[in-house]
Amino acid sequence: MEFNGATQVYGIMGNPVAHSLSPAMHNAAFAELGINCIYVPFPVTDVSSAMQGFKALGIQGVSVTIPHKQAVIPYLDSIDPVAEKIGAVNTLQIENNRISGFNTDWQGANRALKLVTELAGKSVLVLGAGGSARAIGFGLLEENAKVTLASRTPASGQNLAKDLNCNWLPLAEADTCHADILINATSVGMQPNQDQSPIAAKALSQFNVVMDIVYAPLRTKLLKEAEIAGCTTISGTEMLLYQGVHQFELWTGHEAPVDSMKKQLLMAINPSQKSPL
């Protein structure tokens, strides 16, 4: 695609951000639809200056990643109600010199889950108590699911469980819990520790659906063991993909070309495969 003076600019802010897979995904979508836009990484250490700069430069939209998902909130002109509940923003929409904040992480998780199961009335065990667990937990509540939280650290887990108004278990006791859906929202199983799983393999038969937010490796030990146990599995690429899909649709008003975005995302994760689909 040829870029010119009319090209609209989007990007992702974080520190570090050079490793982000979002440029490959969003630029594939722009190219597929023939939209004169580009998506670039913004390494940011000074959030206040960056937010002013986005307005001054006419940046159209920005993804927000670690460590800025909370830090951007004081500089917003408005915030989506669910993002406000979550207390974190991963998407900025910039219009008429105003910055609005959204969180599409929970939408990404819900959309990935809805590909294989209904959520209303389902019991869900969420492992973890960090930002991802928080976004996923609030998103599940939006769909009227019943959430139980399990985490290694009691203080953070119990605090999040209080905010979610749900039960909490020590992570060591997660294998005693029966639920329709299990979601790993921890980093356990991520490269280079791909030989680890957050829950015992023998417990996986207690769940119908197992989702792992870890996307490197593509098939984590948890997912491999869940498949053996007969569970329907969802990889971390699905949440990553669909949070980006929601960002793209929010920014452009166009239906996202999901297949093209997924193809480029998988190629970025595993460049040795020329055709990952």
Secondary structure, 3 states (H helix, E strand, C coil): CCCCCCCEEEEEEECCCCCCCHHHHHHHHHHHHCCCEEEEEEECCCHHHHHHHHHHHCCCEEEECCCCCCCCHHHCCEECHHHHHHCCCCEEEEECCEEEEECCHHHHHHHHHHCCCCCCCCEEEEECCCHHHHHHHHHHHHCCCEEEEEECCHHHHHHHHHHHCCEEEEHHHHHHCCCCEEEECCCCCCCCCCCCCCCCHHHHHHCCEEEECCCCCCCCHHHHHHHHCCCEEECHHHHHHHHHHHHHHHHHCCCCCHHHHHHHHHHHHCCCCCCCC
